Amino acid sequence: MSRPFFFRIGWVVLFCLYTLPAWPQSAEAFNRALILYRNGDYEQAKIHFLSLAADEQNNPKRSSALFMLSKTFFALHDNDNAVLYADKLLAEYPTSRYASFAHHLKASIYYDQKDYFAALDEFTRAVEFAQQPTFRNQCEATATELLNLGIQVKQIEYLQKSRAWVQAKPILTIWQAQLLHKEGHTDKALALLKEFRTTSPEQRYKVIADKLEEQVAQNPSSDIRIGVILPVTGLYASEANEFLRGMAFALQQNKTVADKIELLLGDSKGTF
């Protein structure tokens, strides 16, 4: 199975190489395992990382080994163990420099499994713990794409209450406004964006909020959606189309109401 485009293997491998510590034995063992991983010999890399991760006494490379072990299982399409070792890393080393990468890896797994809310949750945590702005921005951009895959505003609101967010708070607010508009609550979206500006957000978030507000103002969503199922094709197509024309005429008589109503048409094709 192909992996999502947003999981950049090279980024983390180079990061691990850059942060090798001064302890010769553990560093040498980790470096050998990392070379095996980079060469695609995941089975051998797994054995070496398992050995490093099992050594809990005076092992400066254990957190790195746990993370790379999770990545190795991910490469082997063993998602259960990939999540297991990512969680082990996060539980034992919650402030590790690898925390954001571990959440990113879990998000990739949940994305593969089409569990988009779980993926969004993990991407948000990756944003929260990211130490590199570029990586944080990448996580935000990818997570934003998930909003088009069935995420609802109530899920964002639940996520907002799940912890005291700091780094991720601005993007969560922007997502909430975006989904409020998408679900037809334009006034609430605009009010939220206006309130957001009073918090003096970073310039890049302010730019995103400005663009979103412009889109919302130019394309106000409907306040009311009415689903209509008619046989617009088939035996009774003539009668169905006459009915639709009558609905359209009624809406045209009241422009104020018409702007707030969206008709969602389904074709029964004469089956009922």
Secondary structure, DSSP 8 states (H G I E B T S, - for coil): ----TT--HHHHHHHHHHT--S-HHHHHHHHHHHHHHHTT-HHHHHHHHHHHHH--SS-TTHHHHHHHHHHHHHHTT-HHHHHHHHHHHHHH-TT-TTHHHHHHHHHHHHHHTT-HHHHHHHHHHHHHH--SHHHHHHHHHHHHHGGGTT--HHHHHHHHHSS--STTHHHHHHHHHHHHHHTT-HHHHHHHHHHHHTT---HHHHHHHHHHHHHHHHS---SEEEEEEE--SSTTHHHHHHHHHHHHHHHHT-HHHHTTEEEEEEE-TT--
